[in-house]
């Protein structure tokens, strides 16, 4: 069952989705376009190999199948669905559908880990979903069946990987576990990048800086904090923190691109911050029989 969480652990885990909120800005302004699978590959594999080189800890062979499943769920399938949804749907629709992930995690944590489903946690997930919709969804957003399916599969993939990362946690430090999953996901992405994307173009200094940010900060550091959070505070506490990602993306748009906040966006942010607090509070309350 879930155990009490230290505020420091919650704050450190919250840094991961906050960092991921910068991914859209970095991708659109610093990276070459038209190579989405290659971008995902370069976000995962080099960071994983660098961590492995530093840590010098290899998994035993009996862990390889589970690592391939986790890497496939958390990186390969998730990134592919993410890019399909991004190409087929307006960003607001894709983000709103992706915000179903915390609710999926609550269900999977019940089925796979035996955790109780707390009504307040469900309410927090619904409030966060509505908050994301207010934050990023436009009234004239078009709906594409393929894009909707990809977005929902991506949310299910990441939610399943999140819960299984707790269920299959190996007896190694979280940073080692992070490196193994990054490498597994990158290895699975490599043939897809070679088959789907055109060759990597000549890189500018801006491209290199973008890849370094996504690989070291958005990859190694953020996923270390993410998987550490799953191990220390549990997936049911980690999942609601994901609502912070679109908040970061919108605030960066205001700060960097000089966009303005609308009243629905301000309401959406308030709902998101409230849902994050309520989600943590719900898990701290004792269950009634």
C-alpha positions as CSV (number, residue, x, y, z in Angstrom):
1,X,0.0,0.0,0.0
2,X,1.1,3.6,-0.5
3,X,3.2,5.1,2.3
4,X,3.6,8.7,3.6
5,X,5.5,11.0,1.3
6,X,8.0,13.6,2.3
7,X,7.3,17.0,0.8
8,X,10.9,17.1,-0.5
9,X,10.3,14.0,-2.5
10,X,7.1,15.4,-4.0
11,X,8.9,18.6,-4.9
12,X,11.8,16.8,-6.6
13,X,9.4,14.6,-8.5
14,X,7.4,17.7,-9.6
15,X,10.5,19.0,-11.3
16,X,10.2,16.3,-13.9
17,X,6.9,17.3,-15.5
18,X,7.9,21.0,-15.1
19,X,11.1,20.3,-17.2
20,X,9.1,18.4,-19.7
21,X,6.8,21.4,-20.2
22,X,9.8,23.1,-22.0
23,X,9.9,20.3,-24.6
24,X,7.5,21.9,-27.0
25,X,9.4,25.2,-27.0
26,X,12.8,23.6,-27.4
27,X,11.6,21.2,-30.1
28,X,10.0,24.0,-32.2
29,X,12.7,26.6,-31.8
30,X,16.0,24.7,-31.5
31,X,15.6,21.3,-33.3
32,X,15.5,20.4,-37.0
33,X,11.9,19.6,-38.1
34,X,10.6,16.5,-39.8
35,X,12.5,13.8,-37.8
36,X,10.3,13.2,-34.8
37,X,11.3,9.6,-34.1
38,X,15.0,10.5,-34.4
39,X,14.4,13.3,-31.9
40,X,12.9,10.8,-29.5
41,X,15.8,8.4,-30.1
42,X,18.4,11.1,-29.4
43,X,16.5,12.1,-26.3
44,X,16.7,8.6,-24.8
45,X,19.6,6.5,-26.0
46,X,22.6,8.9,-25.6
47,X,21.5,9.9,-22.1
48,X,21.0,6.3,-21.1
49,X,24.4,5.3,-22.5
50,X,26.1,8.2,-20.7
51,X,24.6,7.2,-17.4
52,X,25.6,3.6,-18.0
53,X,29.2,4.7,-18.7
54,X,29.3,6.7,-15.5
55,X,27.5,4.1,-13.3
56,X,29.0,1.0,-14.8
57,X,26.1,-1.2,-13.7
58,X,24.5,-3.7,-16.1
59,X,21.2,-5.5,-15.6
60,X,21.2,-9.3,-15.3
61,X,19.7,-11.2,-18.2
62,X,16.5,-12.0,-16.3
63,X,15.7,-8.3,-16.2
64,X,16.2,-7.7,-19.9
65,X,12.6,-8.7,-21.0
66,X,11.0,-6.5,-18.3
67,X,13.3,-3.6,-19.2
68,X,12.3,-3.9,-22.9
69,X,8.6,-3.8,-21.9
70,X,9.2,-0.8,-19.7
71,X,11.3,1.0,-22.3
72,X,8.7,0.2,-24.9
73,X,5.9,1.6,-22.8
74,X,7.6,4.7,-21.3
75,X,9.5,5.7,-24.4
76,X,9.0,3.9,-27.7
77,X,5.2,3.5,-27.9
78,X,4.5,6.7,-25.9
79,X,6.7,8.9,-28.1
80,X,5.3,7.4,-31.3
81,X,1.8,8.0,-30.2
82,X,2.7,11.5,-28.9
83,X,4.0,12.5,-32.3
84,X,1.1,11.0,-34.2
85,X,-1.3,12.9,-32.0
86,X,0.7,16.1,-32.4
87,X,0.6,15.8,-36.2
88,X,-3.1,14.8,-36.4
89,X,-4.6,16.9,-33.6
90,X,-4.4,20.5,-32.4
91,X,-2.1,20.7,-29.5
92,X,-4.9,21.4,-27.0
93,X,-6.8,18.3,-27.9
94,X,-3.7,16.1,-27.7
95,X,-2.8,17.6,-24.3
96,X,-6.3,17.2,-22.9
97,X,-6.5,13.5,-24.0
98,X,-3.0,13.0,-22.5
99,X,-4.3,14.4,-19.2
100,X,-6.4,11.2,-18.8
101,X,-3.2,9.5,-17.7
102,X,-3.6,10.2,-13.9
103,X,-7.0,8.6,-13.9
104,X,-5.7,5.6,-15.8
105,X,-2.9,5.2,-13.3
106,X,-5.4,5.1,-10.4
107,X,-7.2,2.2,-12.1
108,X,-4.0,0.3,-13.0
109,X,-2.5,0.8,-9.5
110,X,-5.6,-0.9,-8.2
111,X,-5.4,-3.8,-10.7
112,X,-1.7,-4.4,-10.7
113,X,-0.6,-3.1,-7.2
114,X,-3.7,-3.6,-5.1
115,X,-3.9,0.1,-4.2
116,X,-7.3,1.4,-3.1
117,X,-9.0,3.9,-5.4
118,X,-9.7,7.0,-3.3
119,X,-12.7,9.2,-4.3
120,X,-10.8,12.4,-3.6
121,X,-8.0,11.2,-6.0
122,X,-10.5,10.6,-8.7
123,X,-12.0,14.1,-8.1
124,X,-8.5,15.5,-8.3
125,X,-7.9,13.7,-11.6
126,X,-11.1,15.0,-13.1
127,X,-10.4,18.6,-11.9
128,X,-6.9,18.4,-13.5
129,X,-8.4,17.1,-16.7
130,X,-10.8,20.0,-16.8
131,X,-8.0,22.4,-15.9
132,X,-5.8,21.2,-18.8
133,X,-8.8,21.6,-21.2
134,X,-9.3,25.2,-20.0
135,X,-5.6,25.9,-20.4
136,X,-5.0,24.6,-23.9
137,X,-8.2,23.6,-25.6
138,X,-9.7,26.0,-28.2
139,X,-13.4,26.0,-29.1
140,X,-12.8,25.3,-32.8
141,X,-10.4,22.4,-32.2
142,X,-10.8,19.7,-34.8
143,X,-11.1,16.0,-33.9
144,X,-9.4,13.3,-35.9
145,X,-10.1,9.6,-35.0
146,X,-6.6,8.5,-35.7
147,X,-5.1,11.3,-33.6
148,X,-7.6,10.7,-30.8
149,X,-6.8,7.0,-30.7
150,X,-3.0,7.7,-30.7
151,X,-3.3,10.2,-27.8
152,X,-5.4,7.8,-25.7
153,X,-3.0,4.8,-26.5
154,X,-0.1,7.1,-25.5
155,X,-1.7,8.0,-22.2
156,X,-2.4,4.3,-21.5
157,X,1.1,3.3,-22.5
158,X,2.8,5.9,-20.1
159,X,0.3,5.1,-17.3
160,X,1.0,1.3,-17.7
161,X,4.8,2.0,-17.7
162,X,4.5,4.2,-14.6
163,X,2.7,1.5,-12.6
164,X,4.9,-1.3,-13.8
165,X,8.0,0.7,-13.0
166,X,6.8,0.4,-9.4
167,X,5.8,-3.2,-9.6
168,X,9.1,-4.3,-11.3
169,X,11.5,-2.0,-9.4
170,X,14.9,-3.7,-9.3
171,X,17.2,-3.7,-6.3
172,X,19.4,-0.9,-7.7
173,X,19.5,2.9,-7.3
174,X,16.9,4.9,-9.3
175,X,19.6,6.4,-11.5
176,X,20.7,3.0,-12.6
177,X,17.1,2.0,-13.3
178,X,16.7,5.2,-15.3
179,X,19.7,4.4,-17.5
180,X,18.4,0.9,-18.2
181,X,15.0,2.1,-19.3
182,X,16.4,4.9,-21.4
183,X,18.7,2.5,-23.2
184,X,15.9,-0.1,-23.7
185,X,13.5,2.5,-25.1
186,X,16.3,3.9,-27.3
187,X,17.2,0.5,-28.7
188,X,13.6,-0.1,-29.7
189,X,13.4,3.4,-31.3
190,X,16.6,3.0,-33.3
191,X,15.2,0.8,-36.2
192,X,12.0,2.8,-36.3
193,X,14.0,6.1,-36.7
194,X,16.1,4.5,-39.5
195,X,12.9,3.3,-41.3
196,X,10.6,6.3,-40.8
197,X,12.7,9.4,-40.7
198,X,15.0,11.0,-43.3
199,X,18.7,11.2,-42.4
200,X,19.7,13.6,-39.7
201,X,20.7,16.9,-41.3
202,X,23.8,18.9,-40.6
203,X,23.4,20.3,-37.1
204,X,23.7,23.9,-36.1
205,X,24.9,25.1,-32.7
206,X,21.2,25.7,-31.8
207,X,20.3,22.2,-32.8
208,X,23.1,20.8,-30.7
209,X,22.1,22.8,-27.7
210,X,18.5,21.7,-28.1
211,X,19.5,18.0,-28.2
212,X,21.8,18.5,-25.2
213,X,18.9,20.0,-23.3
214,X,16.4,17.2,-24.3
215,X,19.0,14.4,-23.6
216,X,20.6,15.6,-20.4
217,X,17.9,17.8,-18.8
218,X,14.7,16.6,-20.3
219,X,15.9,13.0,-20.6
220,X,18.5,11.8,-18.0
221,X,17.7,14.3,-15.2
222,X,13.9,14.5,-15.6
223,X,13.4,10.7,-16.0
224,X,15.7,10.1,-13.0
225,X,13.5,12.4,-10.9
226,X,10.4,10.7,-12.4
227,X,11.4,7.1,-11.7
228,X,12.9,8.1,-8.3
229,X,9.4,9.5,-7.5
230,X,7.7,6.3,-8.5
231,X,10.0,4.4,-6.1
232,X,9.7,6.8,-3.2
233,X,6.2,8.3,-3.3
234,X,4.4,5.8,-5.5
235,X,2.8,6.1,-9.0
236,X,-0.6,7.3,-7.6
237,X,1.2,10.4,-6.2
238,X,3.5,10.9,-9.3
239,X,0.7,10.9,-11.9
240,X,-1.2,14.0,-10.9
241,X,2.1,16.0,-11.0
242,X,2.0,15.5,-14.8
243,X,-0.6,18.3,-14.9
244,X,2.3,20.7,-14.3
245,X,3.7,20.1,-17.7
246,X,1.1,22.1,-19.8
247,X,1.3,24.9,-17.1
248,X,5.0,25.2,-17.8
249,X,4.5,25.2,-21.5
250,X,1.9,28.0,-21.4
251,X,4.0,30.1,-19.0
252,X,7.0,29.7,-21.2
253,X,4.9,30.9,-24.1
254,X,4.0,34.0,-22.0
255,X,7.6,34.7,-21.0
256,X,9.4,33.8,-24.2
257,X,6.9,34.3,-27.0
258,X,5.1,37.2,-25.2
259,X,1.7,35.4,-25.4
260,X,-1.1,36.6,-23.2
261,X,-3.1,34.6,-20.7
262,X,-6.9,34.4,-21.2
263,X,-9.4,34.2,-18.4
264,X,-10.1,30.4,-19.2
265,X,-6.3,29.8,-19.0
266,X,-6.1,31.5,-15.7
267,X,-9.0,29.4,-14.4
268,X,-7.4,26.3,-15.9
269,X,-4.1,27.0,-14.0
270,X,-6.0,27.4,-10.8
271,X,-7.8,24.1,-11.3
272,X,-4.5,22.4,-12.1
273,X,-2.7,23.6,-9.0
274,X,-5.8,22.7,-6.9
275,X,-5.9,19.3,-8.4
276,X,-2.2,18.6,-7.8
277,X,-2.7,19.6,-4.1
278,X,-5.9,17.6,-3.8
279,X,-4.2,14.6,-5.4
280,X,-1.4,14.6,-2.8
281,X,-3.8,15.3,0.0
282,X,-6.1,12.4,-1.0
283,X,-3.2,9.9,-0.9
284,X,-2.2,11.2,2.6
285,X,-5.6,10.5,4.1
286,X,-6.2,7.2,5.9
287,X,-8.7,4.9,4.2
288,X,-12.0,4.3,5.8
289,X,-13.1,0.7,6.0
